[in-house]
């Protein structure tokens, strides 16, 4: 219990972030307001201004907080597994409210280019830039793949195919589809043999 | 000169298609109307109903008319060139008004799933489904690449990377970037050696 009421500070912050994201998805970038976020989160507008100078800062704060950080498993013997897990993180994130907020910001890129820019510099870039880049860079640095093959195009293959599948079908790719993206597109691009589609092999690790 | 006035029938049809596309981009799928298209194209609403039963049919007609058809050069000795040309067609199309209309339809997928469906079945699928698929299938059928490597994931690599670049940067990829997509991602996925980045080699043909 705090002086503010029933919510602790953590819960209050979570509620404000969620309210900002919901508000953006409902009214769009152009009509996002501190008043709207204050009302939706049951907070005073003055409290919001104590921490943030503009409503979009609350949205970016929510995105920074919720956007997944790609990780590498201990050691360097599971490139395929690490790549699949990176794409699973992305696929799971696409189903969250913050992903819809990110899409809303990108839709408004022409009218508000500075917000799209902020999305990249404050949210995406600090978390690795794009999914699979952290993993590919790690394995290249440890001599498991040729670093010269890890180009800007190659680190974008996985994320591109996941987002395209979502946009084409309206559905998040299944785990099996994410594995096929890794096997058919990413591994060959970094010079590793493509795994043949063979269901009983799918649980084995091709690089260990 | 026709009985209708100054425009010949070809020009009239072109004007009506352009008006439908503009109107969609301005008002969105939900408020698209025959009246709006009639006014914008300087046509009577009754004339429109003689050919189309709903305003969205005019938009789909415009898309069918303008969407590029991927082609293969004579013979089978320029896989790389054909792939690059397929991606150039896509990149050029993304700058047209019909591409904005397609994006507007996909943005409204949740509210109007039948329109997104029609976009695929009437426009994209008859023209090859996705750019590079026609080329890859052609070279696979002629024994230049292993047909088992030409999976749904692989035929989507090029289009995914082009659209992702557009969405990340707001810019259409340069010709050099399209070549890098082919060299770094598509050729390795169909079992061909990746070309090293070497500017003076870029005009040579790696498969002839």
Interface residues (C-beta under 8 A of the other chain):
Chain A: X106 X107 X109 X110 X113 X116 X120 X148 X149 X151 X153 X154 X156 X157 X159 X160 X161 X163 X164 X165 X167 X168 X170 X177 X180 X181 X184 X185 X188 X189 X191 X194 X196 X197
Chain B: X106 X107 X109 X110 X113 X116 X120 X148 X149 X151 X153 X154 X156 X157 X159 X160 X161 X163 X164 X165 X167 X168 X170 X177 X180 X181 X184 X185 X188 X189 X191 X194 X196 X197
